[in-house]
């Protein structure tokens, strides 16, 4: 028994064993996830052929491209509503009035 296990209370040691932290039953145990070599489990197309898009990929890329363009243009064209800009406008108005 390790020094850490001796210091843990009995209930903590029981929880660790039931949750799989010890006896090889955990999610990260060896042999659970063997690498297959294919990204996302997709087999690569034969040489000379390109990968065929799935039905959701076109709308997905279009939507995110359009959202990025709208945010870039919209955020760069927004009015300056900072506190210092407001104070500058107020000060300029008071100077012009005086």
Biopython code that builds the backbone (N, CA, C, O; Angstrom):
import numpy as np
from Bio.PDB.StructureBuilder import StructureBuilder

atoms = [
    (1, "UNK", "N", (0.846, -1.173, 0.000)),
    (1, "UNK", "CA", (0.000, 0.000, 0.000)),
    (1, "UNK", "C", (0.891, 1.235, 0.000)),
    (1, "UNK", "O", (1.832, 1.336, 0.787)),
    (2, "UNK", "N", (0.586, 2.162, -0.882)),
    (2, "UNK", "CA", (1.427, 3.356, -0.998)),
    (2, "UNK", "C", (1.165, 4.308, 0.163)),
    (2, "UNK", "O", (0.202, 4.163, 0.917)),
    (3, "UNK", "N", (2.052, 5.280, 0.275)),
    (3, "UNK", "CA", (1.936, 6.262, 1.342)),
    (3, "UNK", "C", (0.661, 7.086, 1.175)),
    (3, "UNK", "O", (-0.004, 7.406, 2.161)),
    (4, "UNK", "N", (0.321, 7.424, -0.046)),
    (4, "UNK", "CA", (-0.891, 8.207, -0.286)),
    (4, "UNK", "C", (-2.137, 7.415, 0.092)),
    (4, "UNK", "O", (-3.054, 7.959, 0.708)),
    (5, "UNK", "N", (-2.177, 6.146, -0.268)),
    (5, "UNK", "CA", (-3.338, 5.324, 0.048)),
    (5, "UNK", "C", (-3.493, 5.138, 1.549)),
    (5, "UNK", "O", (-4.609, 5.003, 2.049)),
    (6, "UNK", "N", (-2.387, 5.130, 2.262)),
    (6, "UNK", "CA", (-2.476, 4.995, 3.714)),
    (6, "UNK", "C", (-3.044, 6.251, 4.352)),
    (6, "UNK", "O", (-3.694, 6.172, 5.394)),
    (7, "UNK", "N", (-2.810, 7.408, 3.745)),
    (7, "UNK", "CA", (-3.281, 8.654, 4.327)),
    (7, "UNK", "C", (-4.746, 8.941, 3.990)),
    (7, "UNK", "O", (-5.406, 9.682, 4.719)),
    (8, "UNK", "N", (-5.257, 8.378, 2.918)),
    (8, "UNK", "CA", (-6.649, 8.626, 2.545)),
    (8, "UNK", "C", (-7.586, 7.918, 3.509)),
    (8, "UNK", "O", (-7.294, 6.812, 3.963)),
    (9, "UNK", "N", (-8.693, 8.539, 3.819)),
    (9, "UNK", "CA", (-9.672, 7.849, 4.653)),
    (9, "UNK", "C", (-10.251, 6.654, 3.898)),
    (9, "UNK", "O", (-10.151, 6.574, 2.674)),
    (10, "UNK", "N", (-10.837, 5.758, 4.615)),
    (10, "UNK", "CA", (-11.360, 4.526, 4.036)),
    (10, "UNK", "C", (-12.441, 4.803, 2.995)),
    (10, "UNK", "O", (-12.495, 4.119, 1.973)),
    (11, "UNK", "N", (-13.302, 5.794, 3.234)),
    (11, "UNK", "CA", (-14.371, 6.080, 2.270)),
    (11, "UNK", "C", (-13.802, 6.585, 0.947)),
    (11, "UNK", "O", (-14.331, 6.252, -0.114)),
    (12, "UNK", "N", (-12.749, 7.373, 0.990)),
    (12, "UNK", "CA", (-12.140, 7.872, -0.243)),
    (12, "UNK", "C", (-11.515, 6.730, -1.028)),
    (12, "UNK", "O", (-11.580, 6.712, -2.257)),
    (13, "UNK", "N", (-10.910, 5.775, -0.325)),
    (13, "UNK", "CA", (-10.318, 4.629, -1.020)),
    (13, "UNK", "C", (-11.399, 3.764, -1.653)),
    (13, "UNK", "O", (-11.194, 3.221, -2.739)),
    (14, "UNK", "N", (-12.539, 3.627, -0.999)),
    (14, "UNK", "CA", (-13.632, 2.838, -1.567)),
    (14, "UNK", "C", (-14.189, 3.500, -2.815)),
    (14, "UNK", "O", (-14.454, 2.822, -3.807)),
    (15, "UNK", "N", (-14.374, 4.849, -2.780)),
    (15, "UNK", "CA", (-14.902, 5.574, -3.940)),
    (15, "UNK", "C", (-13.947, 5.463, -5.123)),
    (15, "UNK", "O", (-14.388, 5.318, -6.263)),
    (16, "UNK", "N", (-12.662, 5.530, -4.868)),
    (16, "UNK", "CA", (-11.690, 5.438, -5.952)),
    (16, "UNK", "C", (-11.770, 4.071, -6.624)),
    (16, "UNK", "O", (-11.627, 3.971, -7.843)),
    (17, "UNK", "N", (-11.995, 3.034, -5.851)),
    (17, "UNK", "CA", (-12.068, 1.702, -6.445)),
    (17, "UNK", "C", (-13.374, 1.502, -7.197)),
    (17, "UNK", "O", (-13.384, 0.851, -8.241)),
    (18, "UNK", "N", (-14.472, 2.045, -6.693)),
    (18, "UNK", "CA", (-15.751, 1.841, -7.371)),
    (18, "UNK", "C", (-15.859, 2.681, -8.629)),
    (18, "UNK", "O", (-16.582, 2.306, -9.551)),
    (19, "UNK", "N", (-15.164, 3.801, -8.693)),
    (19, "UNK", "CA", (-15.228, 4.646, -9.880)),
    (19, "UNK", "C", (-14.223, 4.217, -10.934)),
    (19, "UNK", "O", (-14.181, 4.828, -12.002)),
    (20, "UNK", "N", (-13.446, 3.239, -10.698)),
    (20, "UNK", "CA", (-12.548, 2.722, -11.713)),
    (20, "UNK", "C", (-11.189, 3.385, -11.745)),
    (20, "UNK", "O", (-10.487, 3.252, -12.747)),
    (21, "UNK", "N", (-10.782, 4.086, -10.712)),
    (21, "UNK", "CA", (-9.492, 4.742, -10.729)),
    (21, "UNK", "C", (-8.354, 3.764, -10.504)),
    (21, "UNK", "O", (-7.199, 4.092, -10.773)),
    (22, "UNK", "N", (-8.646, 2.612, -10.035)),
    (22, "UNK", "CA", (-7.570, 1.693, -9.728)),
    (22, "UNK", "C", (-7.487, 0.482, -10.626)),
    (22, "UNK", "O", (-6.593, 0.437, -11.471)),
    (23, "UNK", "N", (-8.321, -0.465, -10.508)),
    (23, "UNK", "CA", (-8.150, -1.801, -11.033)),
    (23, "UNK", "C", (-8.255, -2.011, -12.526)),
    (23, "UNK", "O", (-8.758, -3.057, -12.937)),
    (24, "UNK", "N", (-7.815, -1.091, -13.366)),
    (24, "UNK", "CA", (-7.799, -1.328, -14.791)),
    (24, "UNK", "C", (-9.135, -1.128, -15.466)),
    (24, "UNK", "O", (-9.261, -1.399, -16.660)),
    (25, "UNK", "N", (-10.131, -0.665, -14.745)),
    (25, "UNK", "CA", (-11.428, -0.481, -15.346)),
    (25, "UNK", "C", (-11.705, 0.963, -15.726)),
    (25, "UNK", "O", (-12.835, 1.302, -16.078)),
    (26, "UNK", "N", (-10.702, 1.813, -15.661)),
    (26, "UNK", "CA", (-10.959, 3.222, -15.939)),
    (26, "UNK", "C", (-11.006, 3.492, -17.443)),
    (26, "UNK", "O", (-10.641, 2.645, -18.259)),
    (27, "UNK", "N", (-11.453, 4.661, -17.773)),
    (27, "UNK", "CA", (-11.575, 5.068, -19.175)),
    (27, "UNK", "C", (-10.219, 5.139, -19.854)),
    (27, "UNK", "O", (-10.109, 4.829, -21.040)),
    (28, "UNK", "N", (-9.187, 5.541, -19.129)),
    (28, "UNK", "CA", (-7.868, 5.726, -19.709)),
    (28, "UNK", "C", (-6.968, 4.507, -19.549)),
    (28, "UNK", "O", (-5.757, 4.603, -19.751)),
    (29, "UNK", "N", (-7.532, 3.382, -19.195)),
    (29, "UNK", "CA", (-6.729, 2.176, -19.012)),
    (29, "UNK", "C", (-6.136, 1.732, -20.350)),
    (29, "UNK", "O", (-6.689, 2.018, -21.412)),
    (30, "UNK", "N", (-5.016, 1.037, -20.282)),
    (30, "UNK", "CA", (-4.361, 0.559, -21.499)),
    (30, "UNK", "C", (-5.268, -0.407, -22.240)),
    (30, "UNK", "O", (-5.997, -1.186, -21.626)),
    (31, "UNK", "N", (-5.220, -0.351, -23.546)),
    (31, "UNK", "CA", (-5.964, -1.279, -24.360)),
    (31, "UNK", "C", (-7.395, -0.874, -24.622)),
    (31, "UNK", "O", (-8.096, -1.546, -25.378)),
    (32, "UNK", "N", (-7.846, 0.207, -24.017)),
    (32, "UNK", "CA", (-9.227, 0.632, -24.220)),
    (32, "UNK", "C", (-9.407, 1.299, -25.590)),
    (32, "UNK", "O", (-10.388, 1.031, -26.285)),
    (33, "UNK", "N", (-8.467, 2.162, -25.978)),
    (33, "UNK", "CA", (-8.584, 2.922, -27.217)),
    (33, "UNK", "C", (-7.348, 2.673, -28.062)),
    (33, "UNK", "O", (-6.323, 3.333, -27.894)),
    (34, "UNK", "N", (-7.452, 1.736, -28.951)),
    (34, "UNK", "CA", (-6.323, 1.451, -29.824)),
    (34, "UNK", "C", (-6.406, 2.369, -31.036)),
    (34, "UNK", "O", (-7.470, 2.493, -31.644)),
    (35, "UNK", "N", (-5.303, 3.012, -31.393)),
    (35, "UNK", "CA", (-5.348, 3.928, -32.527)),
    (35, "UNK", "C", (-5.584, 3.177, -33.829)),
    (35, "UNK", "O", (-4.963, 2.145, -34.087)),
    (36, "UNK", "N", (-6.483, 3.703, -34.642)),
    (36, "UNK", "CA", (-6.790, 3.068, -35.913)),
    (36, "UNK", "C", (-6.051, 3.697, -37.082)),
    (36, "UNK", "O", (-5.946, 3.084, -38.145)),
    (37, "UNK", "N", (-5.535, 4.911, -36.907)),
    (37, "UNK", "CA", (-4.796, 5.578, -37.958)),
    (37, "UNK", "C", (-5.655, 6.423, -38.875)),
    (37, "UNK", "O", (-5.110, 7.118, -39.733)),
    (38, "UNK", "N", (-6.961, 6.398, -38.738)),
    (38, "UNK", "CA", (-7.834, 7.199, -39.590)),
    (38, "UNK", "C", (-8.450, 8.318, -38.773)),
    (38, "UNK", "O", (-8.973, 8.088, -37.682)),
    (39, "UNK", "N", (-8.386, 9.530, -39.305)),
    (39, "UNK", "CA", (-8.946, 10.682, -38.619)),
    (39, "UNK", "C", (-10.460, 10.585, -38.605)),
    (39, "UNK", "O", (-11.075, 10.446, -39.663)),
    (40, "UNK", "N", (-11.069, 10.655, -37.445)),
    (40, "UNK", "CA", (-12.511, 10.552, -37.227)),
    (40, "UNK", "C", (-13.075, 9.226, -37.715)),
    (40, "UNK", "O", (-14.276, 9.135, -37.966)),
    (41, "UNK", "N", (-12.254, 8.204, -37.855)),
    (41, "UNK", "CA", (-12.710, 6.892, -38.275)),
    (41, "UNK", "C", (-13.076, 6.822, -39.752)),
    (41, "UNK", "O", (-13.714, 5.861, -40.182)),
    (42, "UNK", "N", (-12.683, 7.825, -40.536)),
    (42, "UNK", "CA", (-13.002, 7.885, -41.961)),
    (42, "UNK", "C", (-11.881, 7.237, -42.754)),
    (42, "UNK", "O", (-10.712, 7.554, -42.535)),
    (43, "UNK", "N", (-12.204, 6.359, -43.646)),
    (43, "UNK", "CA", (-11.173, 5.764, -44.488)),
    (43, "UNK", "C", (-10.822, 6.745, -45.601)),
    (43, "UNK", "O", (-11.712, 7.380, -46.167)),
    (44, "UNK", "N", (-9.542, 6.876, -45.920)),
    (44, "UNK", "CA", (-9.156, 7.828, -46.960)),
    (44, "UNK", "C", (-9.614, 7.347, -48.337)),
    (44, "UNK", "O", (-9.720, 6.143, -48.571)),
    (45, "UNK", "N", (-9.887, 8.290, -49.254)),
    (45, "UNK", "CA", (-10.313, 7.883, -50.601)),
    (45, "UNK", "C", (-9.146, 7.249, -51.358)),
    (45, "UNK", "O", (-7.987, 7.438, -50.989)),
    (46, "UNK", "N", (-9.448, 6.512, -52.397)),
    (46, "UNK", "CA", (-8.378, 5.916, -53.195)),
    (46, "UNK", "C", (-7.506, 6.998, -53.827)),
    (46, "UNK", "O", (-7.969, 8.124, -54.009)),
    (47, "UNK", "N", (-6.266, 6.685, -54.164)),
    (47, "UNK", "CA", (-5.379, 7.685, -54.774)),
    (47, "UNK", "C", (-5.986, 8.248, -56.062)),
    (47, "UNK", "O", (-6.542, 7.507, -56.874)),
    (48, "UNK", "N", (-5.872, 9.553, -56.235)),
    (48, "UNK", "CA", (-6.394, 10.211, -57.419)),
    (48, "UNK", "C", (-7.819, 10.695, -57.271)),
    (48, "UNK", "O", (-8.310, 11.398, -58.153)),
    (49, "UNK", "N", (-8.498, 10.353, -56.205)),
    (49, "UNK", "CA", (-9.865, 10.808, -55.983)),
    (49, "UNK", "C", (-9.903, 11.719, -54.766)),
    (49, "UNK", "O", (-9.147, 11.542, -53.811)),
    (50, "UNK", "N", (-10.803, 12.700, -54.822)),
    (50, "UNK", "CA", (-10.947, 13.589, -53.665)),
    (50, "UNK", "C", (-12.073, 13.085, -52.776)),
    (50, "UNK", "O", (-12.939, 12.319, -53.198)),
    (51, "UNK", "N", (-12.029, 13.530, -51.559)),
    (51, "UNK", "CA", (-13.042, 13.135, -50.595)),
    (51, "UNK", "C", (-14.365, 13.802, -50.942)),
    (51, "UNK", "O", (-14.389, 14.993, -51.255)),
    (52, "UNK", "N", (-15.465, 13.057, -50.891)),
    (52, "UNK", "CA", (-16.786, 13.600, -51.185)),
    (52, "UNK", "C", (-17.354, 14.234, -49.923)),
    (52, "UNK", "O", (-17.336, 13.637, -48.847)),
    (53, "UNK", "N", (-17.861, 15.457, -50.077)),
    (53, "UNK", "CA", (-18.448, 16.152, -48.942)),
    (53, "UNK", "C", (-19.755, 15.492, -48.543)),
    (53, "UNK", "O", (-20.478, 14.954, -49.382)),
    (54, "UNK", "N", (-20.048, 15.541, -47.251)),
    (54, "UNK", "CA", (-21.337, 15.062, -46.771)),
    (54, "UNK", "C", (-22.360, 16.182, -46.932)),
    (54, "UNK", "O", (-21.999, 17.326, -47.210)),
    (55, "UNK", "N", (-23.630, 15.852, -46.757)),
    (55, "UNK", "CA", (-24.698, 16.807, -47.059)),
    (55, "UNK", "C", (-24.694, 18.028, -46.141)),
    (55, "UNK", "O", (-25.197, 19.079, -46.537)),
    (56, "UNK", "N", (-24.154, 17.928, -44.947)),
    (56, "UNK", "CA", (-24.192, 19.037, -44.004)),
    (56, "UNK", "C", (-22.993, 19.967, -44.151)),
    (56, "UNK", "O", (-23.021, 21.074, -43.613)),
    (57, "UNK", "N", (-21.944, 19.560, -44.857)),
    (57, "UNK", "CA", (-20.709, 20.347, -44.868)),
    (57, "UNK", "C", (-20.826, 21.655, -45.645)),
    (57, "UNK", "O", (-20.278, 22.668, -45.210)),
    (58, "UNK", "N", (-21.522, 21.663, -46.779)),
    (58, "UNK", "CA", (-21.681, 22.894, -47.557)),
    (58, "UNK", "C", (-22.402, 23.982, -46.779)),
    (58, "UNK", "O", (-21.881, 25.091, -46.651)),
    (59, "UNK", "N", (-23.605, 23.689, -46.249)),
    (59, "UNK", "CA", (-24.294, 24.716, -45.450)),
    (59, "UNK", "C", (-23.512, 25.130, -44.206)),
    (59, "UNK", "O", (-23.567, 26.289, -43.796)),
    (60, "UNK", "N", (-22.789, 24.194, -43.610)),
    (60, "UNK", "CA", (-22.001, 24.505, -42.414)),
    (60, "UNK", "C", (-20.927, 25.541, -42.747)),
    (60, "UNK", "O", (-20.811, 26.552, -42.055)),
    (61, "UNK", "N", (-20.144, 25.301, -43.794)),
    (61, "UNK", "CA", (-19.077, 26.235, -44.167)),
    (61, "UNK", "C", (-19.651, 27.571, -44.630)),
    (61, "UNK", "O", (-19.108, 28.624, -44.296)),
    (62, "UNK", "N", (-20.740, 27.543, -45.394)),
    (62, "UNK", "CA", (-21.358, 28.792, -45.840)),
    (62, "UNK", "C", (-21.845, 29.614, -44.652)),
    (62, "UNK", "O", (-21.610, 30.821, -44.594)),
    (63, "UNK", "N", (-22.522, 28.968, -43.705)),
    (63, "UNK", "CA", (-23.069, 29.681, -42.546)),
    (63, "UNK", "C", (-21.972, 30.313, -41.708)),
    (63, "UNK", "O", (-22.082, 31.470, -41.304)),
    (64, "UNK", "N", (-20.920, 29.559, -41.448)),
    (64, "UNK", "CA", (-19.844, 30.127, -40.628)),
    (64, "UNK", "C", (-19.052, 31.189, -41.372)),
    (64, "UNK", "O", (-18.569, 32.141, -40.758)),
    (65, "UNK", "N", (-18.912, 31.043, -42.685)),
    (65, "UNK", "CA", (-18.252, 32.087, -43.471)),
    (65, "UNK", "C", (-19.067, 33.364, -43.473)),
    (65, "UNK", "O", (-18.521, 34.454, -43.299)),
    (66, "UNK", "N", (-20.387, 33.236, -43.671)),
    (66, "UNK", "CA", (-21.256, 34.412, -43.668)),
    (66, "UNK", "C", (-21.286, 35.069, -42.291)),
    (66, "UNK", "O", (-21.271, 36.296, -42.190)),
    (67, "UNK", "N", (-21.329, 34.266, -41.237)),
    (67, "UNK", "CA", (-21.337, 34.837, -39.879)),
    (67, "UNK", "C", (-20.033, 35.567, -39.590)),
    (67, "UNK", "O", (-20.043, 36.625, -38.961)),
    (68, "UNK", "N", (-18.917, 35.018, -40.041)),
    (68, "UNK", "CA", (-17.626, 35.678, -39.837)),
    (68, "UNK", "C", (-17.577, 36.999, -40.586)),
    (68, "UNK", "O", (-17.116, 38.005, -40.047)),
    (69, "UNK", "N", (-18.051, 37.000, -41.836)),
    (69, "UNK", "CA", (-18.066, 38.240, -42.618)),
    (69, "UNK", "C", (-18.980, 39.280, -41.980)),
    (69, "UNK", "O", (-18.614, 40.452, -41.888)),
    (70, "UNK", "N", (-20.164, 38.864, -41.538)),
    (70, "UNK", "CA", (-21.091, 39.802, -40.922)),
    (70, "UNK", "C", (-20.527, 40.382, -39.629)),
    (70, "UNK", "O", (-20.669, 41.577, -39.369)),
    (71, "UNK", "N", (-19.895, 39.549, -38.827)),
    (71, "UNK", "CA", (-19.306, 40.050, -37.581)),
    (71, "UNK", "C", (-18.144, 40.986, -37.849)),
    (71, "UNK", "O", (-18.004, 42.014, -37.186)),
    (72, "UNK", "N", (-17.302, 40.630, -38.829)),
    (72, "UNK", "CA", (-16.149, 41.473, -39.142)),
    (72, "UNK", "C", (-16.602, 42.840, -39.632)),
    (72, "UNK", "O", (-16.111, 43.867, -39.164)),
    (73, "UNK", "N", (-17.537, 42.854, -40.573)),
    (73, "UNK", "CA", (-18.017, 44.123, -41.116)),
    (73, "UNK", "C", (-18.858, 44.864, -40.080)),
    (73, "UNK", "O", (-18.706, 46.073, -39.909)),
    (74, "UNK", "N", (-19.733, 44.156, -39.396)),
    (74, "UNK", "CA", (-20.616, 44.789, -38.428)),
    (74, "UNK", "C", (-19.884, 45.374, -37.239)),
    (74, "UNK", "O", (-20.203, 46.477, -36.796)),
    (75, "UNK", "N", (-18.912, 44.654, -36.720)),
    (75, "UNK", "CA", (-18.194, 45.165, -35.553)),
    (75, "UNK", "C", (-17.240, 46.295, -35.912)),
    (75, "UNK", "O", (-16.948, 47.146, -35.071)),
    (76, "UNK", "N", (-16.747, 46.316, -37.157)),
    (76, "UNK", "CA", (-15.859, 47.414, -37.538)),
    (76, "UNK", "C", (-16.659, 48.678, -37.856)),
    (76, "UNK", "O", (-16.107, 49.777, -37.804)),
    (77, "UNK", "N", (-17.946, 48.549, -38.183)),
    (77, "UNK", "CA", (-18.767, 49.700, -38.535)),
    (77, "UNK", "C", (-19.658, 50.165, -37.399)),
    (77, "UNK", "O", (-20.461, 51.077, -37.597)),
    (78, "UNK", "N", (-19.554, 49.587, -36.243)),
    (78, "UNK", "CA", (-20.441, 49.981, -35.142)),
    (78, "UNK", "C", (-20.085, 51.387, -34.647)),
    (78, "UNK", "O", (-18.939, 51.818, -34.768)),
    (79, "UNK", "N", (-21.048, 52.081, -34.104)),
    (79, "UNK", "CA", (-20.767, 53.426, -33.596)),
    (79, "UNK", "C", (-19.918, 53.355, -32.321)),
    (79, "UNK", "O", (-19.970, 52.387, -31.563)),
    (80, "UNK", "N", (-19.147, 54.407, -32.121)),
    (80, "UNK", "CA", (-18.286, 54.450, -30.933)),
    (80, "UNK", "C", (-19.144, 54.857, -29.743)),
    (80, "UNK", "O", (-19.552, 56.014, -29.642)),
    (81, "UNK", "N", (-19.419, 53.930, -28.853)),
    (81, "UNK", "CA", (-20.276, 54.219, -27.704)),
    (81, "UNK", "C", (-19.506, 54.128, -26.390)),
    (81, "UNK", "O", (-20.087, 53.833, -25.345)),
    (82, "UNK", "N", (-18.216, 54.378, -26.444)),
    (82, "UNK", "CA", (-17.433, 54.305, -25.205)),
    (82, "UNK", "C", (-17.686, 55.553, -24.359)),
    (82, "UNK", "O", (-18.156, 56.575, -24.859)),
    (83, "UNK", "N", (-17.377, 55.451, -23.116)),
    (83, "UNK", "CA", (-17.593, 56.556, -22.183)),
    (83, "UNK", "C", (-16.709, 57.748, -22.533)),
    (83, "UNK", "O", (-17.149, 58.892, -22.426)),
    (84, "UNK", "N", (-15.483, 57.500, -22.945)),
    (84, "UNK", "CA", (-14.578, 58.612, -23.281)),
    (84, "UNK", "C", (-15.050, 59.335, -24.542)),
    (84, "UNK", "O", (-14.913, 60.555, -24.633)),
    (85, "UNK", "N", (-15.604, 58.605, -25.520)),
    (85, "UNK", "CA", (-16.117, 59.259, -26.729)),
    (85, "UNK", "C", (-17.316, 60.139, -26.378)),
    (85, "UNK", "O", (-17.441, 61.245, -26.904)),
    (86, "UNK", "N", (-18.185, 59.672, -25.509)),
    (86, "UNK", "CA", (-19.326, 60.468, -25.069)),
    (86, "UNK", "C", (-18.848, 61.731, -24.342)),
    (86, "UNK", "O", (-19.366, 62.823, -24.574)),
    (87, "UNK", "N", (-17.870, 61.572, -23.473)),
    (87, "UNK", "CA", (-17.346, 62.720, -22.723)),
    (87, "UNK", "C", (-16.688, 63.725, -23.667)),
    (87, "UNK", "O", (-16.810, 64.934, -23.468)),
    (88, "UNK", "N", (-15.992, 63.233, -24.692)),
    (88, "UNK", "CA", (-15.376, 64.140, -25.672)),
    (88, "UNK", "C", (-16.449, 64.941, -26.415)),
    (88, "UNK", "O", (-16.299, 66.145, -26.625)),
    (89, "UNK", "N", (-17.534, 64.263, -26.809)),
    (89, "UNK", "CA", (-18.609, 64.960, -27.507)),
    (89, "UNK", "C", (-19.264, 66.007, -26.599)),
    (89, "UNK", "O", (-19.578, 67.110, -27.046)),
    (90, "UNK", "N", (-19.467, 65.662, -25.334)),
    (90, "UNK", "CA", (-20.057, 66.617, -24.390)),
    (90, "UNK", "C", (-19.146, 67.809, -24.169)),
    (90, "UNK", "O", (-19.602, 68.951, -24.118)),
    (91, "UNK", "N", (-17.861, 67.540, -24.039)),
    (91, "UNK", "CA", (-16.910, 68.645, -23.825)),
    (91, "UNK", "C", (-16.849, 69.552, -25.047)),
    (91, "UNK", "O", (-16.780, 70.774, -24.914)),
    (92, "UNK", "N", (-16.875, 68.954, -26.245)),
    (92, "UNK", "CA", (-16.850, 69.760, -27.465)),
    (92, "UNK", "C", (-18.120, 70.606, -27.571)),
    (92, "UNK", "O", (-18.060, 71.753, -28.012)),
    (93, "UNK", "N", (-19.259, 70.056, -27.173)),
    (93, "UNK", "CA", (-20.517, 70.808, -27.218)),
    (93, "UNK", "C", (-20.482, 71.964, -26.223)),
    (93, "UNK", "O", (-20.970, 73.052, -26.528)),
    (94, "UNK", "N", (-19.920, 71.748, -25.056)),
    (94, "UNK", "CA", (-19.847, 72.823, -24.050)),
    (94, "UNK", "C", (-18.865, 73.914, -24.493)),
    (94, "UNK", "O", (-19.095, 75.101, -24.264)),
    (95, "UNK", "N", (-17.759, 73.488, -25.134)),
    (95, "UNK", "CA", (-16.796, 74.483, -25.638)),
    (95, "UNK", "C", (-17.422, 75.316, -26.749)),
    (95, "UNK", "O", (-17.188, 76.520, -26.844)),
    (96, "UNK", "N", (-18.227, 74.653, -27.595)),
    (96, "UNK", "CA", (-18.862, 75.387, -28.701)),
    (96, "UNK", "C", (-19.932, 76.346, -28.174)),
    (96, "UNK", "O", (-20.140, 77.415, -28.747)),
    (97, "UNK", "N", (-20.606, 75.971, -27.094)),
    (97, "UNK", "CA", (-21.659, 76.805, -26.530)),
    (97, "UNK", "C", (-21.072, 78.005, -25.793)),
    (97, "UNK", "O", (-21.724, 79.046, -25.703)),
    (98, "UNK", "N", (-19.875, 77.883, -25.271)),
    (98, "UNK", "CA", (-19.294, 78.961, -24.463)),
    (98, "UNK", "C", (-18.608, 80.029, -25.266)),
    (98, "UNK", "O", (-18.082, 80.986, -24.697)),
]
sb = StructureBuilder()
sb.init_structure("model")
sb.init_model(0)
sb.init_chain("A")
sb.init_seg("    ")
for serial, (resi, resn, name, xyz) in enumerate(atoms, 1):
    if name == "N":
        sb.init_residue(resn, " ", resi, " ")
    sb.init_atom(name, np.array(xyz, "f"), 0.0, 1.0, " ", f" {name:<3s}", serial, name[0])
structure = sb.get_structure()
